[in-house]
Amino acid sequence: ASGAPQPDLTDPDAVARLWEEGLFAERVALLDAVRAQDPPAALALLATTWPAERAEDRLMFLDSLRSGLGGADEPFLEQALSDRSRNVRATAAELLSALPESALAGRMAARALSCVHPDRTGAVAAIAVEAPHECDADMQRDGVMAVPPTGRGERSWWLGQLVEATPLGVWEERFGGRPADEIVALPVADDWADELHTAWCRAAVRQRNPRWSRALLGRPSEPVASGPGTASIAERSKLLAILDEGERASWVAEFIAAHGLSEAFQLLGVCTVPWAGPLGRAVVDALDIARDGGSYPWSFSGVMGLAERCLDPAEADRLEVLTAAQDEQEDASPGAGGYWSEAFQRLVSTLRLRAAMEAELMA
């Protein structure tokens, strides 16, 4: 972090000296380096000075434990739940909730299970929700924020935090062994579906769970607002980032083929560059359809800019046909055809420039 040379990490005296005497940035870099090589040693190093560190420094050092996080970190993090700093307590709780076997995860699961359970009052399977009525001291120690943001109800705020911190496997057991996609598709009583699904989305991202991410994304061809999981493009982007790059690109390509480009910008931003063939073709086809729709290309300037940077340069020849000016359609915006031709020419030129630069670098 500081650019300063690191000591020989196999020399415990040099490591201890830099840890005790170094500048803050040097100490952060040292802790990160030790953590990457030997997580238990980094934890032991941090423990030697933890009580004497400033609150803002404790927060930064604690964040270093994200790398290589494991069960051996639990006792230290459990102690940090009683830290004087609210931010340190919150970070410790977040890290503990990422450990499915931790005592905190178990406590949060017990609370969440008392709020969310199978609804046995109807003829069809459903989910019943009874949000918490209070946020007691034990909940707050475990990282539940008592005061909601402006515009949020207290009970829904508390419920979301409990569900987010609960290991996702708990729900499969609670709902009779149903897989994630079946659980997400169950109707939720009393208009709690959005709150519950949003919390499950955050849990899937925090726990990096592909199975639940897939379930909450739903099928890409489904209408955005009526899928079984989340309709939020921001949440979908985070869920997509959990999937492997091939599945991610395939999902976004199918989404664009079904819904066009109007809501695709954030989704494209999480896809690996250069875009896989099917994804690149889906974007180009959607741009071609948008041109035929008679709108101006600057309505899609964000996607066009991404295409210049992210399309495979080998696509340039296939795009050449789109650079030709077309006759104006009666219902098209004035001059739109010419503007689209210029936009595609710029895209092709950029792709060819990238191809030439790559060839030069490979030479």
C-alpha positions as CSV (number, residue, x, y, z in Angstrom):
1,A,0.0,0.0,0.0
2,S,2.9,2.4,0.8
3,G,5.3,1.2,-1.9
4,A,7.9,0.6,0.8
5,P,9.8,-2.7,0.6
6,Q,8.4,-5.5,2.8
7,P,10.6,-7.3,5.3
8,D,11.5,-10.9,4.9
9,L,8.2,-12.5,6.1
10,T,10.2,-15.5,7.4
11,D,12.1,-13.2,9.8
12,P,9.8,-12.8,12.8
13,D,11.9,-10.1,14.4
14,A,11.8,-7.9,11.2
15,V,8.0,-8.4,10.9
16,A,7.4,-7.6,14.6
17,R,9.6,-4.5,14.4
18,L,7.8,-3.1,11.3
19,W,4.4,-3.9,12.9
20,E,5.3,-2.0,16.1
21,E,7.2,0.9,14.6
22,G,6.0,1.3,11.0
23,L,3.8,4.0,9.5
24,F,0.1,3.1,9.3
25,A,0.2,2.4,5.5
26,E,3.2,0.2,6.0
27,R,1.5,-1.8,8.8
28,V,-1.6,-2.3,6.7
29,A,0.5,-3.6,3.8
30,L,2.4,-5.8,6.1
31,L,-0.7,-7.3,7.6
32,D,-2.1,-7.9,4.2
33,A,1.1,-9.6,3.1
34,V,1.3,-11.9,6.1
35,R,-2.4,-12.7,5.8
36,A,-2.0,-13.8,2.2
37,Q,0.9,-16.1,3.2
38,D,-0.1,-17.3,6.7
39,P,-3.6,-16.3,7.9
40,P,-3.1,-17.5,11.5
41,A,0.2,-15.6,11.8
42,A,-1.5,-12.4,10.6
43,L,-4.3,-12.8,13.2
44,A,-1.7,-13.4,16.0
45,L,0.2,-10.3,14.8
46,L,-2.9,-8.2,15.0
47,A,-3.8,-9.5,18.4
48,T,-0.5,-8.3,19.9
49,T,-1.4,-4.6,19.6
50,W,-5.2,-4.8,19.1
51,P,-6.2,-3.2,22.4
52,A,-3.9,-0.2,21.9
53,E,-5.0,0.6,18.3
54,R,-7.1,3.6,17.5
55,A,-10.7,2.8,16.4
56,E,-10.2,3.8,12.8
57,D,-7.1,1.7,12.6
58,R,-8.8,-1.3,14.2
59,L,-11.4,-1.0,11.5
60,M,-8.8,-1.1,8.7
61,F,-6.9,-3.9,10.2
62,L,-10.1,-5.9,10.8
63,D,-10.9,-5.5,7.1
64,S,-7.7,-7.4,6.3
65,L,-9.1,-10.5,7.8
66,R,-11.5,-10.8,4.8
67,S,-8.7,-12.5,3.0
68,G,-8.4,-16.1,4.1
69,L,-11.3,-15.8,6.5
70,G,-12.0,-19.0,8.3
71,G,-13.1,-20.7,11.5
72,A,-9.9,-19.9,13.3
73,D,-10.8,-16.2,13.2
74,E,-14.0,-16.7,15.1
75,P,-12.8,-16.2,18.7
76,F,-11.1,-13.0,17.8
77,L,-14.1,-11.7,15.8
78,E,-16.5,-12.7,18.6
79,Q,-14.5,-10.6,21.0
80,A,-14.6,-7.7,18.5
81,L,-18.4,-7.7,18.8
82,S,-17.9,-6.0,22.1
83,D,-15.6,-3.3,20.7
84,R,-16.0,0.3,21.7
85,S,-16.4,1.3,18.0
86,R,-19.8,0.7,16.3
87,N,-18.1,0.4,12.9
88,V,-15.7,-2.3,14.3
89,R,-18.6,-4.2,15.8
90,A,-20.5,-4.0,12.5
91,T,-17.5,-5.3,10.5
92,A,-16.9,-8.1,13.0
93,A,-20.5,-9.2,12.7
94,E,-20.4,-9.1,8.9
95,L,-17.3,-11.3,8.8
96,L,-18.8,-13.7,11.3
97,S,-22.0,-14.0,9.3
98,A,-19.8,-15.1,6.3
99,L,-18.8,-18.1,8.4
100,P,-21.8,-20.5,8.3
101,E,-20.6,-22.5,11.2
102,S,-20.0,-19.5,13.5
103,A,-21.9,-19.0,16.7
104,L,-23.1,-15.6,15.4
105,A,-24.5,-17.2,12.2
106,G,-26.3,-19.7,14.5
107,R,-27.8,-17.0,16.6
108,M,-28.9,-15.0,13.6
109,A,-30.4,-18.1,12.0
110,A,-32.4,-18.9,15.2
111,R,-33.8,-15.3,15.1
112,A,-34.6,-15.4,11.4
113,L,-36.3,-18.8,11.7
114,S,-38.6,-17.5,14.4
115,C,-39.7,-14.8,11.8
116,V,-39.9,-16.8,8.5
117,H,-41.5,-20.2,8.3
118,P,-43.8,-22.3,6.2
119,D,-47.4,-21.0,6.1
120,R,-49.5,-24.0,7.0
121,T,-52.8,-22.1,6.9
122,G,-53.6,-22.4,3.2
123,A,-54.1,-25.2,0.7
124,V,-50.8,-24.4,-1.2
125,A,-47.3,-24.1,0.1
126,A,-46.4,-20.5,1.1
127,I,-44.1,-18.5,3.3
128,A,-45.3,-16.7,6.4
129,V,-43.4,-13.8,7.9
130,E,-43.6,-12.2,11.4
131,A,-41.0,-9.5,11.6
132,P,-39.3,-8.8,14.9
133,H,-41.1,-6.5,17.3
134,E,-37.9,-5.2,19.0
135,C,-34.2,-4.9,18.5
136,D,-32.7,-6.0,21.8
137,A,-29.2,-5.5,23.1
138,D,-28.1,-9.0,22.1
139,M,-29.3,-8.4,18.5
140,Q,-27.4,-5.1,18.4
141,R,-24.2,-6.8,19.7
142,D,-24.5,-9.2,16.8
143,G,-24.5,-6.4,14.3
144,V,-28.2,-5.6,13.9
145,M,-28.5,-1.8,13.4
146,A,-31.4,-0.6,15.5
147,V,-32.2,2.7,13.7
148,P,-33.5,2.3,10.2
149,P,-32.6,4.6,7.3
150,T,-35.1,7.4,6.6
151,G,-38.3,5.9,5.0
152,R,-37.7,2.4,6.2
153,G,-39.9,0.8,8.8
154,E,-38.2,-0.6,11.9
155,R,-39.5,-4.1,11.8
156,S,-38.7,-4.6,8.1
157,W,-35.2,-3.2,8.6
158,W,-34.5,-5.6,11.5
159,L,-36.0,-8.6,9.5
160,G,-33.8,-7.9,6.5
161,Q,-30.6,-7.8,8.6
162,L,-31.5,-11.1,10.3
163,V,-32.2,-12.9,7.0
164,E,-29.1,-11.4,5.4
165,A,-26.9,-12.8,8.1
166,T,-28.5,-16.3,8.1
167,P,-26.6,-19.1,6.3
168,L,-28.7,-19.9,3.2
169,G,-28.6,-23.6,3.7
170,V,-30.8,-23.1,6.8
171,W,-33.8,-22.2,4.5
172,E,-33.5,-25.4,2.5
173,E,-33.7,-27.4,5.7
174,R,-36.5,-25.3,7.0
175,F,-38.6,-25.7,3.9
176,G,-38.5,-29.5,3.8
177,G,-35.4,-29.9,1.6
178,R,-36.7,-27.8,-1.2
179,P,-34.0,-26.4,-3.5
180,A,-33.3,-22.7,-3.6
181,D,-35.3,-22.0,-6.8
182,E,-38.4,-23.7,-5.4
183,I,-38.2,-21.7,-2.1
184,V,-37.7,-18.4,-4.0
185,A,-40.8,-19.2,-6.1
186,L,-43.1,-19.8,-3.1
187,P,-45.7,-17.1,-2.5
188,V,-45.0,-14.9,0.5
189,A,-47.8,-13.8,2.7
190,D,-48.7,-10.2,3.7
191,D,-46.6,-8.4,1.1
192,W,-43.3,-9.4,2.6
193,A,-41.9,-10.9,-0.6
194,D,-39.8,-7.9,-1.7
195,E,-38.2,-7.5,1.7
196,L,-37.5,-11.2,2.0
197,H,-36.1,-11.6,-1.5
198,T,-33.9,-8.5,-1.2
199,A,-32.4,-9.9,2.1
200,W,-31.8,-13.2,0.4
201,C,-30.0,-11.4,-2.5
202,R,-27.7,-9.7,0.0
203,A,-27.1,-13.1,1.7
204,A,-26.3,-14.8,-1.6
205,V,-23.8,-12.1,-2.5
206,R,-22.2,-12.0,1.0
207,Q,-22.0,-15.8,1.1
208,R,-21.0,-16.1,-2.6
209,N,-23.6,-18.8,-3.2
210,P,-24.1,-19.5,-6.9
211,R,-27.1,-21.8,-6.3
212,W,-29.1,-19.1,-4.5
213,S,-27.8,-16.4,-6.9
214,R,-29.1,-18.4,-9.8
215,A,-32.5,-18.8,-8.1
216,L,-32.9,-15.2,-7.3
217,L,-31.9,-14.1,-10.8
218,G,-34.6,-16.2,-12.3
219,R,-34.7,-16.9,-16.0
220,P,-33.4,-14.1,-18.1
221,S,-36.3,-14.3,-20.6
222,E,-38.9,-13.6,-17.8
223,P,-40.4,-10.1,-17.5
224,V,-38.2,-8.1,-15.3
225,A,-41.0,-7.1,-12.8
226,S,-42.6,-10.5,-12.5
227,G,-39.7,-13.0,-12.1
228,P,-39.5,-15.1,-9.0
229,G,-36.6,-13.3,-7.4
230,T,-35.5,-9.7,-7.7
231,A,-36.5,-7.1,-10.2
232,S,-33.7,-4.7,-9.2
233,I,-31.0,-4.4,-11.9
234,A,-28.5,-3.4,-9.2
235,E,-29.2,-6.5,-7.2
236,R,-29.1,-8.7,-10.4
237,S,-25.7,-7.3,-11.2
238,K,-24.3,-8.3,-7.8
239,L,-25.9,-11.8,-8.1
240,L,-24.4,-12.2,-11.6
241,A,-20.9,-11.4,-10.2
242,I,-21.2,-14.6,-8.1
243,L,-21.6,-16.9,-11.2
244,D,-18.7,-18.1,-13.3
245,E,-17.9,-15.8,-16.3
246,G,-19.4,-18.2,-18.9
247,E,-22.7,-18.5,-17.2
248,R,-22.8,-14.8,-16.5
249,A,-22.2,-13.9,-20.1
250,S,-24.9,-16.4,-21.3
251,W,-27.5,-15.0,-18.8
252,V,-26.9,-11.4,-19.9
253,A,-27.0,-12.3,-23.6
254,E,-30.4,-14.0,-23.1
255,F,-31.6,-11.0,-21.1
256,I,-30.7,-8.6,-23.9
257,A,-32.2,-10.8,-26.5
258,A,-35.5,-10.8,-24.5
259,H,-35.6,-7.2,-23.2
260,G,-33.2,-5.1,-25.3
261,L,-30.6,-2.7,-24.0
262,S,-32.6,-0.2,-21.9
263,E,-31.7,-2.0,-18.6
264,A,-28.6,-3.9,-19.7
265,F,-25.9,-1.3,-18.9
266,Q,-25.2,-2.4,-15.3
267,L,-25.5,-6.1,-16.2
268,L,-22.9,-5.7,-19.0
269,G,-20.6,-4.0,-16.5
270,V,-20.0,-7.2,-14.6
271,C,-19.2,-9.4,-17.6
272,T,-15.7,-10.4,-18.4
273,V,-13.8,-8.5,-21.2
274,P,-13.7,-9.2,-24.1
275,W,-17.3,-10.2,-24.2
276,A,-17.9,-13.8,-25.1
277,G,-19.2,-14.4,-28.7
278,P,-22.9,-14.9,-27.9
279,L,-22.9,-11.8,-25.6
280,G,-21.2,-9.6,-28.2
281,R,-23.6,-10.8,-30.9
282,A,-26.6,-10.1,-28.6
283,V,-25.4,-6.6,-28.0
284,V,-24.8,-5.9,-31.7
285,D,-28.1,-7.4,-32.6
286,A,-29.9,-5.2,-30.0
287,L,-28.2,-2.1,-31.3
288,D,-29.2,-3.0,-34.8
289,I,-32.8,-3.4,-33.6
290,A,-32.7,-0.1,-31.8
291,R,-31.5,1.6,-35.0
292,D,-34.4,0.0,-36.9
293,G,-36.7,1.4,-34.2
294,G,-35.9,4.9,-35.4
295,S,-34.4,6.4,-32.2
296,Y,-31.2,8.3,-31.9
297,P,-28.0,6.4,-31.1
298,W,-27.1,8.6,-28.1
299,S,-30.0,7.0,-26.3
300,F,-27.6,4.0,-26.1
301,S,-24.4,5.9,-25.8
302,G,-23.5,4.1,-22.5
303,V,-23.8,0.7,-24.1
304,M,-22.1,1.8,-27.3
305,G,-19.1,3.1,-25.2
306,L,-18.9,-0.3,-23.4
307,A,-19.0,-2.0,-26.8
308,E,-16.0,0.0,-28.0
309,R,-14.0,-1.2,-25.0
310,C,-15.5,-4.7,-24.4
311,L,-16.4,-6.3,-27.8
312,D,-14.0,-8.7,-29.2
313,P,-12.0,-6.8,-31.9
314,A,-12.5,-9.7,-34.2
315,E,-16.2,-8.6,-34.5
316,A,-15.2,-5.5,-36.5
317,D,-15.6,-7.2,-40.0
318,R,-19.0,-8.5,-39.1
319,L,-20.1,-5.0,-38.0
320,E,-18.9,-3.3,-41.2
321,V,-22.3,-3.9,-42.9
322,L,-24.0,-1.8,-40.2
323,T,-21.9,1.3,-41.1
324,A,-23.8,1.9,-44.4
325,A,-26.3,4.7,-44.3
326,Q,-29.9,3.5,-44.6
327,D,-32.9,5.2,-46.1
328,E,-34.9,7.2,-43.5
329,Q,-38.0,5.5,-42.3
330,E,-41.2,7.5,-42.1
331,D,-41.6,7.2,-38.3
332,A,-37.9,7.6,-37.5
333,S,-36.4,10.6,-35.7
334,P,-35.0,13.1,-38.3
335,G,-31.4,12.2,-39.3
336,A,-31.3,9.1,-37.1
337,G,-30.1,6.8,-39.8
338,G,-27.0,9.0,-40.5
339,Y,-26.2,9.3,-36.8
340,W,-26.4,5.5,-36.4
341,S,-24.1,5.0,-39.4
342,E,-21.6,7.4,-37.8
343,A,-21.9,5.6,-34.4
344,F,-21.3,2.2,-36.0
345,Q,-18.3,3.6,-38.0
346,R,-16.8,4.8,-34.8
347,L,-17.3,1.4,-33.2
348,V,-15.7,-0.4,-36.1
349,S,-12.8,2.0,-36.1
350,T,-12.2,1.6,-32.4
351,L,-12.3,-2.2,-32.6
352,R,-9.8,-2.2,-35.5
353,L,-7.5,0.2,-33.5
354,R,-7.7,-2.2,-30.6
355,A,-6.9,-5.2,-32.8
356,A,-3.9,-3.3,-34.3
357,M,-2.6,-2.4,-30.8
358,E,-3.0,-6.0,-29.6
359,A,-1.1,-7.3,-32.6
360,E,1.6,-4.7,-32.0
361,L,1.9,-5.8,-28.4
362,M,2.1,-9.5,-29.4
363,A,4.8,-8.9,-32.0
